[in-house]
Amino acid sequence: MNISVVIPLFNEEESLAELYTWIAKVMRENGFSYEVIFVDDGSRDNSWQIITTLKQNHPKEVKAIRFGRNYGKSPALQYGFQKAEGDVVITMDADLQDSPDEIPELYRMITVENYQLVSGWKKKRHDPLSKTIPTRLFNATARFFSGIRLHDFNCGLKAYKKQVVKNIEVYNDMHRWIPYLAKNAGYDNIGEKIVHHQARKYGHTKFGLDRFVNGYLDLFTLWFLSKFGKKPMHFFGSIGSLMFFIGFISVVIVSCIKLYSLNHGTLAPLLAATPYFHISLASMIIGTQLFLAGFIGELITRNSPDRNRYTVSEEI
């Protein structure tokens, strides 16, 4: 099979039939063998009824999956990836803002140009400034931390080689960071394509401004895990060593003040009266706590079932 199209959705009853008709038209015109995987993330409208009708009318081309409640986009994508059988997996949103006409070129970039992942870039967006300005800041921060030169990390329209989606885990709200997840798994041949962004035709967006706050927190979590997930002592131990060094310098300063006063016959200040004493005490306590956090992290990592997790790209 050439292509699997994974479509996570939540309350998108108006657009589903139109979206599938559009996708099927593009596939027929290009001679692709394909499947469309709809993952209903606990919709409360008639989305599931429409999907089951599509499944009945197109039993070979449609896979219908329904969650018991709304879990979020990341679990929906992860389950869709597990069920995908196509050589190239393409994701898109169900709201008709992503154009299926982009599929042939995305497929060509994966199969001919040999990219492992191609991310869409909605260069010209049909969104208000309250959404576009935070998005630009969000993407600039993502480029800095991840080292991936993409303009639009959160674009729902992406294409992957099959082995990529089978070797990454999309959890919590990490769908925003799939390129970063892929890079950490060894799939760093990542391309970008300018795609057409259409104004929303039906319904309203399901995401609020809180996604930017959560997105930054997820980015920092992913950065920390990619750098120190398997070696937490390198992080906590380094900062702990710095705190011990600051404490040691403070102790030396306090000792020098005391010795200077004794040698010159002056009244030495009380140890607790100097700020250096309190700095040294606090630094030693914080340093000890950081070392303990590092040791606990190492114990957890050592007993983790995936402590030797890695990706095998080929085996002969």
Number of C-alpha atoms within 10 A of each C-alpha: 12 16 25 27 27 27 23 27 27 21 21 24 22 18 17 22 15 13 18 18 13 15 18 16 14 17 20 11 9 10 10 15 13 23 25 25 25 28 26 25 24 20 19 14 13 12 23 25 11 17 24 17 14 20 18 11 11 13 13 11 15 22 21 17 19 18 15 9 11 16 13 18 23 19 22 26 25 20 18 26 25 12 15 23 17 17 18 26 29 28 24 22 19 23 26 21 19 23 18 22 15 17 22 15 13 28 24 13 20 21 16 10 11 15 21 23 28 24 27 26 22 20 13 11 16 15 13 8 10 9 14 13 11 13 17 13 11 20 16 16 14 25 16 10 13 20 11 17 15 21 22 22 25 22 19 22 26 25 30 27 22 20 16 23 23 14 19 19 21 22 15 12 16 21 24 21 19 21 26 26 23 22 21 19 18 16 21 16 14 20 22 20 19 14 20 19 20 16 13 14 11 13 12 10 8 8 8 8 10 8 13 16 11 12 19 14 12 18 21 14 13 20 18 13 14 17 14 15 18 19 17 23 21 16 17 21 20 16 16 25 17 15 22 21 16 20 24 17 15 20 18 15 16 21 15 12 15 17 13 14 14 12 8 9 9 10 10 13 12 10 14 10 9 13 11 20 20 16 17 23 17 16 22 21 14 17 24 17 15 21 21 16 18 21 17 14 18 18 12 14 17 14 9 12 9 10 12 9 10 11 14 10 10 5 4 2
